[in-house]
């Protein structure tokens, strides 16, 4: 009997091959093992099973029709939701390139803001030093107008070092221009002192300032000194009254004797001997702003209330 079953399975496999599911193959195997009477009744049994299944299906549909309706509604809603989700995803995919570009732009702006913030923090930390540098033109003008030429020369030397280090910065360029204007004013004041009734110590100090300003060569400085003192001597001689010839000659000779003698005797000692800048001149030793005494940053001499000529006479 076992040999017959194996032969039937082989026959079914060769006829139907893989056209049916495993259940169908099992039913065919079972069908091949039935007797003739069972085979004759098999269609009726199948009809009864089919009718029973149909009846059960109707009963199931009748008892659970509301569930089926809700399931259909839920299926429709889910389909709509999935359709909306698909549309949203498609729109999102379309906007992703623009979003990426904006994110890169945001990152770039954030880096610029961060760099600006770091620069502002550094500026705040260096506020005192920056304020000192920005106040140099005003301080220079104050020193020049109050005849504090020593301090003015220190500031001018410091500004020259700043110009050599940071000549490309607009702020430094503006400071240099204003300091040069004050330096020109100081030069005019010093030359005017040489043309005035200044005593020789004042003249010698003025020559020292002019040499430190380094605007004239040695030959030009000598010529400027002689021209200025000559102009001053000419003004003295022009002021001599000429009503009485004898008095005029006497006053002229006396003025020439006193003033011209001083000019001639002091000129070689101060101008013909080349003197280099003093070692360790204040304001030229380091790269920092020269510290000037006084509450306002200016060292005020004890005789600040007197004029330059009065101080020179002492």
Secondary structure, 3 states (H helix, E strand, C coil): CHHHHHHHHHHHHHHHCCCCCHHHHHHHHHHHCCCHHHHHHHHHHHHHHHHHHHHHHHHHHHHCHHHHHHHHHHHHHHHHHHHHHHHHHHHHHHHHHHHHHHHHHHHHHHHHHHHHHHHHHHHHHCHHHHHHHHCHHHHHHHHHHCCCHHHHHHHHHHHHHHHHHCCCCHHHHHHHHHHHHHHHHHHHHHHHHHCCCCCHHHHHHHHHHHHHHCCCCHHHHHHHHHHHHHHHHHHHHHCCCCCCHHHHHHHHHHHHHHHHHHHHHHHHHHHCCCCCCCCCCCCCCCCCCCCCCCCCCCCCCCCCCCCHHHHHHC
